[in-house]
């Protein structure tokens, strides 16, 4: 019952388990919390202007179109120069099970 209620306690504090012999000593005081509510200062640089934003979007669109065209031409060139895949060799037909049982009964 004591172990069930002590779920929030450290395992090392349980009398039967204890601390290993080679464990370092605990610090005298608890550490400080990280400053999670400290907000960084506002940015000094300006945001993109509408003209710069549209220019960059156009450059990205052009690069995407060029990449698609290059990929399509590369795929066509590979398809044109690649040899056809080799034909699969035909395997002999497996004997029927009925033939095997007929031979064993003769």
Secondary structure as a PSIPRED ss2 file (coil, helix, strand):
# PSIPRED VFORMAT (PSIPRED V4.0)

   1 X C   1.000  0.000  0.000
   2 X H   0.000  1.000  0.000
   3 X H   0.000  1.000  0.000
   4 X H   0.000  1.000  0.000
   5 X H   0.000  1.000  0.000
   6 X C   1.000  0.000  0.000
   7 X C   1.000  0.000  0.000
   8 X C   1.000  0.000  0.000
   9 X C   1.000  0.000  0.000
  10 X C   1.000  0.000  0.000
  11 X H   0.000  1.000  0.000
  12 X H   0.000  1.000  0.000
  13 X H   0.000  1.000  0.000
  14 X C   1.000  0.000  0.000
  15 X C   1.000  0.000  0.000
  16 X C   1.000  0.000  0.000
  17 X C   1.000  0.000  0.000
  18 X C   1.000  0.000  0.000
  19 X C   1.000  0.000  0.000
  20 X C   1.000  0.000  0.000
  21 X C   1.000  0.000  0.000
  22 X C   1.000  0.000  0.000
  23 X C   1.000  0.000  0.000
  24 X C   1.000  0.000  0.000
  25 X C   1.000  0.000  0.000
  26 X C   1.000  0.000  0.000
  27 X C   1.000  0.000  0.000
  28 X C   1.000  0.000  0.000
  29 X C   1.000  0.000  0.000
  30 X C   1.000  0.000  0.000
  31 X C   1.000  0.000  0.000
  32 X C   1.000  0.000  0.000
  33 X C   1.000  0.000  0.000
  34 X C   1.000  0.000  0.000
  35 X C   1.000  0.000  0.000
  36 X C   1.000  0.000  0.000
  37 X C   1.000  0.000  0.000
  38 X C   1.000  0.000  0.000
  39 X C   1.000  0.000  0.000
  40 X C   1.000  0.000  0.000
  41 X C   1.000  0.000  0.000
  42 X C   1.000  0.000  0.000
  43 X C   1.000  0.000  0.000
  44 X C   1.000  0.000  0.000
  45 X C   1.000  0.000  0.000
  46 X C   1.000  0.000  0.000
  47 X C   1.000  0.000  0.000
  48 X C   1.000  0.000  0.000
  49 X C   1.000  0.000  0.000
  50 X H   0.000  1.000  0.000
  51 X H   0.000  1.000  0.000
  52 X H   0.000  1.000  0.000
  53 X H   0.000  1.000  0.000
  54 X H   0.000  1.000  0.000
  55 X H   0.000  1.000  0.000
  56 X H   0.000  1.000  0.000
  57 X H   0.000  1.000  0.000
  58 X H   0.000  1.000  0.000
  59 X H   0.000  1.000  0.000
  60 X H   0.000  1.000  0.000
  61 X H   0.000  1.000  0.000
  62 X H   0.000  1.000  0.000
  63 X H   0.000  1.000  0.000
  64 X H   0.000  1.000  0.000
  65 X H   0.000  1.000  0.000
  66 X H   0.000  1.000  0.000
  67 X H   0.000  1.000  0.000
  68 X H   0.000  1.000  0.000
  69 X H   0.000  1.000  0.000
  70 X H   0.000  1.000  0.000
  71 X H   0.000  1.000  0.000
  72 X H   0.000  1.000  0.000
  73 X H   0.000  1.000  0.000
  74 X H   0.000  1.000  0.000
  75 X H   0.000  1.000  0.000
  76 X H   0.000  1.000  0.000
  77 X H   0.000  1.000  0.000
  78 X H   0.000  1.000  0.000
  79 X H   0.000  1.000  0.000
  80 X H   0.000  1.000  0.000
  81 X H   0.000  1.000  0.000
  82 X C   1.000  0.000  0.000
  83 X C   1.000  0.000  0.000
  84 X C   1.000  0.000  0.000
  85 X C   1.000  0.000  0.000
  86 X C   1.000  0.000  0.000
  87 X C   1.000  0.000  0.000
  88 X C   1.000  0.000  0.000
  89 X C   1.000  0.000  0.000
  90 X C   1.000  0.000  0.000
  91 X C   1.000  0.000  0.000
  92 X C   1.000  0.000  0.000
  93 X C   1.000  0.000  0.000
  94 X C   1.000  0.000  0.000
  95 X C   1.000  0.000  0.000
  96 X C   1.000  0.000  0.000
  97 X H   0.000  1.000  0.000
  98 X H   0.000  1.000  0.000
  99 X H   0.000  1.000  0.000
 100 X H   0.000  1.000  0.000
 101 X H   0.000  1.000  0.000
 102 X H   0.000  1.000  0.000
 103 X H   0.000  1.000  0.000
 104 X H   0.000  1.000  0.000
 105 X H   0.000  1.000  0.000
 106 X C   1.000  0.000  0.000
